[in-house]
Amino acid sequence: MWPSSLDISPLLPVHRSALGLHLLALPAEHRYARFGATLNDEAVLRWVARLAWEQQRCWGAWLPGDLGLVGVLQLAHTRRSGSWELALTVAAALHGRGVGTTLLATALGQMPDVRQLVCQHGHAAIFAMAKRLGFGVHRQGRQLWLEAVARSGPAPATSRQAGIG
């Protein structure tokens, strides 16, 4: 049984090892969805070591106590004003429990200038989250484009505590 809440907070360079452990725990198909390739463990750790923290914004979903990082949302600014590339991972055991939506709502609540998100490897869960949060959604090949045309969905999370029960 999982705890009924999690802590949503910015990820910082001090969290590099927790990020590595989270990504290493992803099954091959989730690594593919995240990176566009099924990276082996060495490649994942190399990616984590080279992450340019100052060029992006990252949030983590943490289980209470020392139970670990169970979700990560990463936004990397594109060259267009208000446009960000979105990458999101959630531990398989917590899929469908609102972790990804809570991460996305928290990020959007802290970044009101976001007008467009692009997912290089968009999938059904991202599509559903975006719709719930009031984004217009369309596909271009494998990419999923989210447009903040209505952002009328649930209010972005203002608390660092999110229910997952």
Phi, psi and omega per residue, in radians:
M1 nan 2.395 -3.114
W2 -1.612 2.630 3.038
P3 -1.058 2.787 -3.047
S4 -1.526 0.003 3.129
S5 -2.564 2.830 3.036
L6 -2.461 2.819 -3.113
D7 -1.764 2.203 3.074
I8 -1.821 2.151 -3.127
S9 -2.640 2.772 3.095
P10 -1.062 2.512 3.003
L11 -1.616 2.418 -3.104
L12 -2.224 2.941 3.130
P13 -0.930 -0.508 3.114
V14 -1.112 -0.308 -3.131
H15 -1.642 0.170 -3.067
R16 -0.928 -0.775 -3.099
S17 -1.192 -0.667 3.092
A18 -1.123 -0.688 3.087
L19 -1.089 -0.773 3.107
G20 -1.035 -0.797 3.125
L21 -1.092 -0.721 3.121
H22 -1.064 -0.845 -3.105
L23 -1.191 -0.631 3.100
L24 -1.134 -0.501 -3.133
A25 -1.346 -0.206 -3.128
L26 -1.230 2.378 3.037
P27 -1.189 2.853 -3.056
A28 -0.906 -0.755 -3.098
E29 -1.179 -0.519 3.095
H30 -1.345 -0.599 3.034
R31 -1.110 -0.708 3.112
Y32 -1.092 -0.780 3.134
A33 -1.092 -0.602 -3.114
R34 -1.360 -0.792 -2.991
F35 -1.874 -0.185 -3.073
G36 1.380 0.144 3.106
A37 -2.732 2.677 3.087
T38 -1.529 1.549 -3.098
L39 -1.290 2.448 3.022
N40 -1.360 3.010 -3.075
D41 -1.006 -0.748 -3.127
E42 -1.064 -0.748 3.134
A43 -1.162 -0.662 3.093
V44 -1.081 -0.837 -3.124
L45 -1.138 -0.606 3.063
R46 -1.121 -0.740 3.106
W47 -1.062 -0.803 3.140
V48 -1.072 -0.750 -3.118
A49 -1.115 -0.530 -3.082
R50 -1.683 0.025 -3.090
L51 -1.008 2.198 3.131
A52 -1.549 1.497 -3.039
W53 -1.005 -0.620 -3.068
E54 -1.253 -0.239 -3.104
Q55 -1.747 0.071 -3.111
Q56 -2.622 2.995 3.085
R57 -2.085 2.337 -3.123
C58 -2.316 2.501 3.052
W59 -2.215 2.619 3.091
G60 -2.181 2.615 3.013
A61 -1.901 2.095 -3.057
W62 -2.013 2.389 2.980
L63 -1.331 2.619 -3.137
P64 -1.020 2.684 -3.137
G65 1.273 -2.493 -3.123
D66 -1.841 0.572 -3.073
L67 -1.451 -0.153 2.934
G68 1.790 3.050 -3.140
L69 -1.425 2.122 -3.076
V70 -2.025 -0.102 3.105
G71 -2.726 2.528 3.135
V72 -2.411 2.308 3.011
L73 -2.101 2.280 -3.113
Q74 -2.199 2.277 3.051
L75 -2.081 2.172 3.082
A76 -2.022 2.206 -3.088
H77 -1.162 2.395 3.035
T78 -1.636 -3.062 -3.127
R79 -1.394 -0.162 -3.123
R80 -1.646 2.420 3.123
S81 -1.049 2.278 3.112
G82 1.343 0.086 -3.083
S83 -1.921 2.296 -3.087
W84 -2.364 2.509 3.009
E85 -1.505 2.317 -3.072
L86 -1.896 2.314 2.966
A87 -2.297 2.369 -3.047
L88 -2.487 2.310 3.047
T89 -2.338 2.506 3.095
V90 -2.373 2.411 3.086
A91 -0.941 2.376 -3.060
A92 -0.934 -0.652 -3.107
A93 -1.140 -0.282 -3.108
L94 -1.949 0.168 3.083
H95 -1.041 2.467 3.081
G96 1.356 0.221 -3.104
R97 -1.992 0.225 3.044
G98 1.561 0.059 -3.116
V99 -1.117 -0.857 -3.130
G100 -1.103 -0.759 3.127
T101 -1.096 -0.721 3.127
T102 -1.133 -0.734 3.077
L103 -1.057 -0.816 -3.118
L104 -1.133 -0.769 3.120
A105 -1.094 -0.691 3.116
T106 -1.113 -0.825 3.130
A107 -1.042 -0.797 -3.132
L108 -1.139 -0.624 3.101
G109 -1.143 -0.501 -3.137
Q110 -1.646 -0.124 -3.119
M111 -2.332 1.274 -3.060
P112 -1.136 -0.244 3.128
D113 -1.377 -0.119 -3.140
V114 -1.194 2.130 3.112
R115 -2.035 -0.358 -3.083
Q116 -2.613 2.416 3.045
L117 -2.184 2.482 3.052
V118 -2.177 2.317 3.068
C119 -1.935 2.076 -3.108
Q120 -1.104 -0.511 -3.112
H121 -2.331 1.078 -3.080
G122 -1.098 2.526 3.131
H123 -2.393 3.092 -3.004
A124 -0.999 -0.663 -3.115
A125 -1.144 -0.750 3.109
I126 -1.117 -0.745 3.118
F127 -0.983 -0.851 -3.117
A128 -1.137 -0.731 3.117
M129 -1.059 -0.808 -3.115
A130 -1.064 -0.745 3.105
K131 -1.069 -0.779 3.129
R132 -1.059 -0.562 -3.099
L133 -1.615 0.143 3.019
G134 1.510 0.300 3.105
F135 -1.518 2.518 2.888
G136 -1.357 2.498 -3.043
V137 -2.283 2.355 2.984
H138 -2.577 2.748 -3.127
R139 -1.842 2.561 2.939
Q140 -2.346 1.730 -3.042
G141 1.113 -2.226 3.114
R142 -1.461 -0.236 -3.113
Q143 -1.363 2.556 3.060
L144 -2.051 2.140 -3.131
W145 -1.851 2.253 3.138
L146 -1.993 2.124 -3.114
E147 -1.948 2.268 -3.117
A148 -1.416 1.133 -3.117
V149 -1.438 -0.457 -3.048
A150 -2.377 -0.232 -3.058
R151 0.106 0.970 -3.097
S152 -1.860 0.166 -3.139
G153 -1.235 -2.818 -3.138
P154 -0.970 2.526 3.118
A155 -1.040 2.443 3.108
P156 -0.993 2.572 -3.132
A157 -1.079 2.275 3.095
T158 -1.835 -0.287 3.129
S159 -1.730 2.661 3.071
R160 -1.430 -0.064 3.116
Q161 -1.788 2.269 3.134
A162 -2.271 2.329 3.113
G163 -1.318 2.444 3.071
I164 -2.242 0.151 -3.068
G165 -1.481 nan nan
